[in-house]
Amino acid sequence: MNKEFGRTITGLRKKKGISQKDACAELGISQALLSHYEKGIRECGLDFLVRLADYYEVSVDYLLGRASNTNDAEDESLPDGLEDINRRKTNTYCMLNRKLQVNTTAVIYSLLAEINNKKLTRSVSEYLSVAQYSVFRKLYTANDESSGIFDIDEAETDNYCRAHMALSEARISDTLRNLDIPKISAELMEERFEENYPPFHQLIMNAEKALNQSFKIQ
């Protein structure tokens, strides 16, 4: 991305008739960060690029200068190309969520380093590791012909994982009750984790949306 990208998103914002302040509120970033993007001082990540495309209702290719019209992505939607288009959408979704997870993990471990409690760090690490282990094992064993690399019997894995994650969660809560935790706020998080904050905030919104959809939380 270059200054042309900055001019493009600035033009889209002005065409939409909104200020930087209003755009920032809806995009979930600071005005200073959006200003840097629009001036070409900094490059945004994939997750924010996709958010911009959705917000301004244009294609990612248009934002990157690879399409001359805002709706060029629609012109690709021909029957013979549907499989490729779906593959690209899936790949983009995978890349987006991978970055969300990586950035959120970085924020979590930065906070753990500041708190500096070995028991808490170990409990959080075990919780996250077992969650990833559980998902990976399901993917790995989905094909019955896959060679085995696991020692624990498959029939008991789900129960063991759920129980250990619940135990780790209880240990985390118990440890936190006995620690002097520094004050944390959205403003402090954005200031300290300027690069990681947008995807971190996006993961929070994605998780709460999923919870609301699954359990209709009021």
FENWO-V787359 format. One record per pair of residues at least 4 apart in sequence whose ideal C-beta (glycine too) atoms are under 7 Angstrom apart, sorted by sequence separation. I is the first residue (numbers start at 1). J is the second residue. D is the distance in Angstrom with one decimal. If there is no record, write none. Layout:
I J D
I J D
This chain:
1 5 4.2
3 7 6.4
4 8 6.3
5 9 6.6
6 10 6.1
7 11 6.2
8 12 6.5
9 13 6.4
10 14 6.4
11 15 6.1
12 16 6.3
18 22 4.3
19 23 6.9
20 24 6.0
21 25 6.7
22 26 6.7
23 27 5.8
29 33 4.8
31 35 6.1
32 36 6.6
33 37 6.7
34 38 6.2
35 39 6.2
44 48 4.1
45 49 7.0
46 50 6.5
47 51 6.5
48 52 6.3
49 53 6.6
50 54 6.4
51 55 6.0
52 56 6.0
58 62 4.5
60 64 6.3
68 72 6.7
81 85 5.5
82 86 6.1
83 87 6.3
84 88 6.4
85 89 6.4
86 90 6.3
87 91 6.2
88 92 6.2
89 93 6.3
90 94 6.3
91 95 6.3
92 96 6.1
93 97 6.4
94 98 6.1
95 99 6.5
96 100 6.6
97 101 6.3
98 102 6.2
99 103 6.0
100 104 6.2
101 105 6.2
102 106 6.5
103 107 6.6
104 108 6.4
105 109 6.3
106 110 6.3
107 111 6.6
108 112 6.3
109 113 6.3
110 114 6.8
111 115 6.4
117 121 6.5
118 122 6.1
119 123 6.4
120 124 6.3
121 125 6.1
122 126 6.2
123 127 6.4
124 128 6.4
125 129 5.9
126 130 6.1
127 131 6.5
128 132 6.4
129 133 6.0
130 134 6.2
131 135 6.8
132 136 6.0
133 137 6.1
134 138 6.8
135 139 6.6
136 140 5.9
137 141 6.0
138 142 6.5
152 156 6.5
156 160 5.5
157 161 6.0
158 162 6.3
159 163 6.2
160 164 6.1
161 165 6.2
162 166 6.3
163 167 6.3
164 168 6.2
165 169 6.3
166 170 6.5
167 171 6.5
168 172 6.4
169 173 6.6
170 174 6.1
171 175 6.1
172 176 6.3
173 177 6.7
175 179 6.4
184 188 6.0
185 189 6.9
186 190 6.3
187 191 6.3
188 192 6.0
189 193 5.8
190 194 6.6
193 197 4.6
196 200 5.4
197 201 5.9
198 202 6.3
199 203 6.4
200 204 6.9
201 205 6.6
202 206 6.2
203 207 6.1
204 208 6.3
205 209 6.2
206 210 6.4
207 211 6.4
208 212 6.2
209 213 6.3
210 214 6.1
211 215 5.9
212 216 6.7
13 18 6.0
18 23 5.4
24 29 5.6
29 34 5.7
36 41 4.2
37 42 6.1
44 49 5.8
53 58 5.7
58 63 6.3
61 66 4.1
62 67 4.5
67 72 3.5
76 81 5.8
115 120 6.2
141 146 6.0
152 157 5.7
176 181 6.5
184 189 6.5
212 217 5.1
24 30 6.3
36 42 4.2
53 59 6.2
61 67 4.0
67 73 6.9
140 146 5.8
211 217 5.9
24 31 4.8
37 44 5.3
53 60 4.8
190 197 4.7
193 200 6.5
59 67 5.7
62 70 5.2
77 85 6.3
112 120 6.5
152 160 6.4
189 197 5.9
76 85 6.0
112 121 4.8
13 23 5.4
21 31 5.7
24 34 5.2
50 60 6.6
53 63 5.9
62 72 6.3
20 31 5.3
23 34 6.3
49 60 6.0
52 63 6.0
59 70 7.0
61 72 6.2
58 70 4.2
61 73 6.1
112 124 6.2
59 72 5.8
137 150 6.4
141 154 6.3
20 34 5.6
49 63 6.3
59 73 3.3
20 35 6.4
108 124 6.8
137 157 6.2
27 51 6.0
134 161 4.3
9 37 6.5
10 38 4.5
27 55 6.2
9 38 5.9
26 55 6.7
6 37 6.2
130 161 5.4
6 38 4.8
6 39 5.5
6 40 3.8
130 164 5.2
131 165 6.3
5 40 6.8
130 165 5.4
3 40 3.5
2 40 6.2
127 165 5.6
16 56 6.7
127 168 3.9
1 43 4.8
50 92 6.6
126 168 4.9
127 169 6.3
9 52 6.1
12 56 4.4
123 168 5.0
127 172 6.9
12 58 6.8
50 96 5.7
123 171 4.2
124 172 6.0
46 95 5.4
47 96 4.9
123 172 4.8
46 96 5.7
47 99 5.3
120 172 6.5
123 175 6.5
46 99 5.8
47 100 6.1
9 63 6.8
45 99 5.9
8 63 6.0
120 175 4.6
119 175 5.3
120 176 6.9
5 63 6.5
117 175 6.5
5 64 6.9
5 65 7.0
4 65 5.5
117 179 6.0
1 64 6.9
115 179 6.4
115 181 6.5
114 182 6.6
107 193 5.3
107 196 5.3
106 196 5.5
103 196 4.2
107 200 5.1
104 199 7.0
103 199 4.2
104 200 5.1
103 200 5.6
100 199 4.8
104 203 4.9
99 199 5.6
100 202 5.9
100 203 4.4
48 198 5.4
47 198 6.9
47 199 4.8
45 199 6.4
47 202 5.8
30 190 5.7
33 194 6.5
29 198 5.0
28 198 6.3
28 201 5.0
28 202 6.7
